[in-house]
Amino acid sequence: MLDQNSNDKVINLRRMAAEHFQKAAWNQLLALDNYQKNNFIAAERFAQLSFDDQMNGVECAELADAEALIFLDLNIEEEY
């Protein structure tokens, strides 16, 4: 049961990371579109949202990596 819960947690964290990166990319496109239209206030807002989503994505990815390492360590210990 522990294995499935840990695996589900890693999958969930990776999915959350992907969603944040997807939002970051979308917000970056919106920022660029607003820069082209000389709407600098909106462009800066979207750029900041993009940056925030990028940082959240990195955090989720790092948590997923850490959780995966713990999962692997537990499995290795169980084998010995």
C-alpha positions in Angstrom: 0.0 0.0 0.0 2.9 2.4 0.8 4.3 1.8 -2.7 1.1 2.8 -4.5 0.6 5.8 -2.3 4.2 7.0 -2.9 3.9 6.3 -6.6 0.6 8.2 -6.7 2.2 11.1 -4.9 5.1 11.3 -7.4 2.6 11.2 -10.3 0.5 13.9 -8.7 3.5 16.2 -8.1 4.7 15.7 -11.7 1.2 16.4 -13.0 1.1 19.6 -10.9 4.5 20.6 -12.2 3.4 20.1 -15.8 0.3 22.2 -15.2 2.3 25.0 -13.8 4.7 24.9 -16.7 1.8 24.9 -19.1 0.3 28.0 -17.4 3.7 29.7 -17.4 4.0 29.2 -21.1 0.5 30.5 -21.7 1.1 33.6 -19.6 4.4 34.2 -21.4 2.5 34.2 -24.7 0.0 36.6 -23.3 2.8 38.8 -22.0 4.4 38.9 -25.5 1.1 39.6 -27.1 0.5 42.6 -24.8 4.1 43.9 -25.4 3.4 43.9 -29.1 0.2 45.9 -28.5 2.3 48.3 -26.3 0.1 47.3 -23.3 3.0 47.3 -21.0 1.1 47.1 -17.7 -0.8 43.9 -18.7 2.4 42.6 -20.3 4.3 42.9 -17.0 1.5 41.3 -15.1 1.4 38.3 -17.4 5.2 38.1 -17.3 5.1 38.0 -13.5 2.4 35.4 -13.5 4.5 33.4 -15.9 7.5 33.6 -13.6 5.4 32.7 -10.6 4.0 29.6 -12.4 7.5 28.6 -13.5 8.8 28.8 -9.9 5.8 26.8 -8.7 6.4 24.2 -11.4 10.1 23.9 -10.4 9.1 23.4 -6.8 6.6 20.7 -7.7 9.2 19.0 -9.9 11.8 19.1 -7.1 9.3 17.7 -4.6 8.5 14.9 -7.1 12.2 14.1 -7.5 12.7 14.0 -3.7 9.6 11.8 -3.2 10.8 9.5 -6.0 14.2 9.1 -4.3 12.6 8.3 -1.0 10.4 5.8 -2.8 13.5 4.2 -4.4 15.4 4.1 -1.1 12.5 2.4 0.6 12.3 -0.2 -2.1 16.1 -0.9 -2.0 16.0 -1.3 1.8 13.0 -3.7 1.5 15.1 -5.9 -0.8 17.9 -6.3 1.7 
